Amino acid sequence: MTTAPTRPREASAEPMSHRQVLEAMTGLLAALFTAMLSSTIVATALPTIIGDLRGTQRQYTWVITASLLATTVSTPIWGKFSDLFSKKLLVQLAILVFVAGSVAAGLAPNVPFLIGCRVVQGLGMGGLTALVQAIMGSIIAPRDRGRYSGYMGAVMAVSTVSGPLLGGVIVDSPLGWRWCFYVCVPLAVISLVVLQATLHVTTERRAPRIDYLGGLLIAVGASLPLVWVTFAGTDFDWVSWQSAAYLGGALVALALATVVELRVPEPLVPLRVMANRTAALVVVASVAVGIAMFGGTTFLGQYFQVARGDSPTKAGLLTVPLMLGLLLSSTGAGQVISRTGRWKGFLVGGGVLLVAGLAGLATLDHTTPLWRASVFMAVMGLGLGAMMQNLVLAVQNTVDVRDIGAASATVAFFRTLGGAVGVSVLGAVLATRVDDNVAAGLRRLGGAAAAAASKQEGAAGLDLGALPAPLRELVRASYGDATGHVFAISAAVAVVALVAVLFVKEVPLRTSIRMTESVEEAAAGASGVGEPEPLEQDPRLEPAASTA
């Protein structure tokens, strides 16, 4: 395809056939599968990893939080780069970064080194999170995007289902937990080859103006609260000058970041995207969904292995209902949205199911029947599948293709930020509740027995096999009884997401990639009256304003 000399344009903005879109998405979905599989493998293996490396509950939380924080900070940077540079080259680079972090993590001699490797993994995952959504938005019209988002949701669900199972099998096999990180390498090589052969997308050339100051301020503002939650209550009091310094520094950094993002010509987080009600409410819902999703699911594997004493393989099998629910709702919702053009009902229904599932999981303790936990996990999965991709779709429908990368990354940024905050805060809550439960149990032992048991517990960390039988059962029960509080908080946060999507105004999905069609044409497409032809872009026209 040739481009006009006076106005370069996105080559993929031309209409593409269903076959061409599927070919382009093959490599993207292969890359996403690789990253998601590696991440979910770790979720099941983590209790064994932390026990083997003699780690603590605080370190357990930070192995997850470090990756999420790196993903959060890097997502808007990758998203902005995707609007300026080659999306294909960037997604391949993101895969290489993720693989490098994975291989290094497999060599980790201790938990601090592992946390550093997880940061590198998070940087790569941030790229994949932003770029897959951005490329989809560049080649598929919003009206048709629901179908392909369903495919992406299916890939995420399959990788999420198979990851815990594969991780459990690897941990229980002679290979050991380190192969949970190595296994992604051949898959990544395959995805790189497929991407090179199938993905053909070019970017509208604009003068690169990278918002370095905004990126630095956002990183500081997002990191300080998480570090504060980790150390508050143990190294210093919750109400202290140290707490004031952490929170005050975060507020100053975020305030300065807001000023910078409003003034620079190419902001990392385009605040103008949130100038309409739809985008602003979706961002609020994304933060809440991130807290509920990452914060809630992170501790399920720990619950089954630590509180219930199950093997990693069995723990992976026990999380299947959650993943199957996500698979069914994400694929089903995508198909229906593509046919009808209506999406708000799925957001509201997903919010209701998410609240119901998390509220049910809030009743967990160390004696809860497994069938009951499975039902609640399935309901939670149905809610997550109906909400995650459709929140991105709602925002993408309000922006032109030239800003699709930054807009998609903005939603992903706030969702992952919510996840990082959720894991950190809920991990601190869990650790506090476990300590309180264990202390109460030790007091019941009385005297020297309690002192000896307490010393053994501190030395063993999360390696429960090193504890004597009575103390091991006490710690298991303490973890099981404390897990319900994590999900109770997650359920309360999910209510915020539900309220936010209730106030979202449903705008019929466009049938063109660029914002050049009228509201009447979009409404006609959403009502199913005929199949509107994609409109050609007139170079003299400016992108239409948001109708939300």
Buried (B, 14 or more C-beta within 10 A) or exposed (E): EEEEEEEEBBBBBBBBEEEBBBBBBBBBBBBBBBBBBBBBBBBBBBBBBBBBBBBBBBBBBBBBBBBBBBBBBBBBBBBBBBBBBBBBEBBBBBBEBBBBBBBBBBEBEEBEBBBBBBBBBBBBBBBBBBBBBBBBBBBBBBBBBBBBBBBBBBBBBBBBBBBBBBBBBBBBEEEBBBBBBBBBBEBBEBBBEBBEEBBBBBBBEEEEEBBEBBBBBBBBBBBBBBBBBBBBBEEBEEEEEBBEEBBEBBEBBBEBBBEBBEEBEBBBBBBBBBEBBBBBBBBBBBBBBBBBBBBBBBBBBBBBBBBBBBBBBBBBBBBBBBBBBBBBBBBBBBEBBBEBBBBBBBBBBBBBBBBBBBBBBBEBBBEBEEEEBBBBBBBBBBBBBBBBBBBBBBBBBBBBBBBBBBBBBBBBBBBBBBBBBBBBBBBBBBBBBBBEBBEEBBEEBEEEEBEBBBEBBEEBBBBBEBBEEEBBBBBBBBBBBBBBBBBBBBBBBBBBBBBBBBEBEBBBBBBBBBBBBEEEBBBBBBEEEEEBEBBEBEEEEEBBEBBB
